[in-house]
Amino acid sequence: MGDEIELENAGDKVYFRGPATNARAQTTTSFHHFEIKTGKVAASGNVMSLMGNATELTFKYQLAKLFTDCSALTSAPELPALEVSESCYENMFQNCNGLISPPSTLPATAAAVKCYYAMFYGCSSLIEMPELPATTLREECYYNMFRNCTSLTTVHELPARTVETSCYERMFQGCSSLTASPHIKITTMNPTNTKAMNFMFYGCTSISSIKMDWTGNFSTSTTSSTANWVGGNVGSTGTFYYNGSSTARGTHAIPRGWTIVPF
């Protein structure tokens, strides 16, 4: 248990900063974190001020679980790091079910292994995702990132051209208000057994539009890179924007009942 701070009046503010020595590796069982359970609290400013205004995240789990289960948090601070490390933001806002305003962008152009893993998992009030400009992706970088964000409706393109194992796995699973996918700009993907997009839109029951640049052939195998990616009762009709020639249909491929539209 750390120090407890009570804000008595609406509009009260408290400021935090930390030394550069705070920039160090953590573990999933020993980590710095806030507990914000009651009222409504809006975070702002640069989160890197907690680490002596460092400009890069270089250690494993560096900001992991920082706000996990902070149900009273309504907005997130800026996360301006241009270089990120393995699991640095893992579970950072998980189950912050009052969070409405995320950072506008996560500006790193190279995503490290598991760096955004389950970052907003269970943020049921989140309406818009941050922009994700990364074009170099490592394994599991976006795994579970927005899973069960049941209010999410506004998404932005995913510009990476190649993907690694489990990059987009379960990224939007359970986003039941989502009507259209991000523009998925991958052009290179091993269609078998990399789990690159497994369960990506599983349970997105309102989705009726998916757009992707990949032109390869889909597999109907449960070990494909898109296994169950449109399972869990996605929309029974919709538009699949796709310039390839694959005709495979089903939960592992092109959704049944959807119209294929070249673009």
C-alpha positions, 0 to 999 in steps of 0.5 A, spaced: 500 500 500 502 506 497 500 513 499 493 515 499 491 522 496 484 525 497 481 530 492 475 533 496 472 538 491 471 538 484 476 541 479 482 539 485 488 537 481 494 533 484 501 533 480 506 527 480 513 527 477 519 522 478 526 521 477 530 518 472 531 512 476 524 510 476 525 508 468 527 501 470 524 494 468 519 491 472 515 484 473 508 483 472 507 482 480 512 488 482 510 494 479 508 501 480 501 503 479 495 507 481 489 505 484 483 510 482 476 507 484 471 512 486 469 519 483 471 521 476 478 523 475 481 525 468 489 524 467 493 529 463 500 531 461 506 527 459 506 520 463 514 520 461 514 525 467 514 519 472 521 517 469 525 524 469 522 526 462 525 520 459 523 520 451 524 512 450 521 506 454 527 501 454 525 496 459 521 490 460 514 492 463 516 499 464 509 502 465 505 495 465 499 495 469 500 503 471 492 504 471 489 497 471 482 497 474 482 504 475 474 504 474 474 512 476 479 514 470 476 518 465 481 520 460 489 518 459 495 522 459 499 523 453 504 517 451 509 520 447 514 515 447 517 514 440 521 508 442 517 502 446 520 496 449 517 489 450 511 489 454 512 496 456 504 498 456 502 491 457 495 491 461 496 499 462 489 501 462 485 494 463 478 494 466 478 502 466 471 501 465 470 509 465 475 511 460 472 515 455 478 519 452 485 515 450 491 518 448 490 521 441 496 517 438 501 512 440 507 514 436 512 509 436 513 507 428 516 500 431 512 496 435 515 491 440 514 484 442 507 485 446 508 492 447 500 494 447 498 487 449 491 488 453 492 495 453 485 497 453 482 490 455 475 491 458 475 499 457 467 498 456 466 506 455 472 507 450 469 510 444 475 511 439 482 508 439 488 511 438 492 512 432 497 506 431 502 509 426 507 503 427 509 499 420 514 494 423 510 489 428 513 484 433 510 478 436 503 479 440 504 487 439 497 488 439 494 482 442 487 483 446 489 490 445 481 493 445 478 486 447 471 487 450 471 495 448 464 494 447 463 501 446 468 502 441 466 505 434 471 509 431 477 506 429 484 508 425 488 504 419 493 499 421 498 501 416 503 495 417 505 491 410 507 485 414 505 481 420 508 477 425 505 471 429 499 473 433 500 481 431 493 482 431 490 476 435 484 478 438 485 485 437 478 487 437 474 481 440 468 482 443 467 489 440 460 489 439 458 496 437 464 496 432 460 496 425 467 497 420 474 495 421 480 499 420 483 499 413 488 493 414 494 495 410 498 488 410 500 485 403 504 480 406 502 474 410 503 467 411 496 464 411 498 458 415 499 457 422 502 464 424 495 466 428 497 473 425 489 475 425 486 469 429 479 471 433 481 479 431 473 480 430 470 475 434 464 477 437 463 483 433 456 482 432 455 489 429 460 489 424 458 489 417 464 492 413 472 489 413 477 492 408 484 489 407 489 490 402 492 483 402 490 479 396 492 472 398 488 466 398 484 465 405 484 458 408 478 454 412 483 451 416 483 452 424 490 453 424 490 458 419 492 465 420 485 468 420 482 462 424 476 464 427 477 472 425 470 473 424 467 468 428 462 469 434 456 471 430 459 477 426 454 481 422 450 476 417 451 481 411 456 486 410 461 488 405 468 485 404 473 490 401 478 485 397 482 485 391 484 478 391 481 472 388 479 467 394 472 465 394 473 461 401 467 462 406 466 461 413 469 464 420 476 463 418 475 466 411 470 471 408 464 472 412 458 468 409 453 472 406 457 478 405 459 481 398 466 482 396 467 489 393 474 490 389 477 497 391 
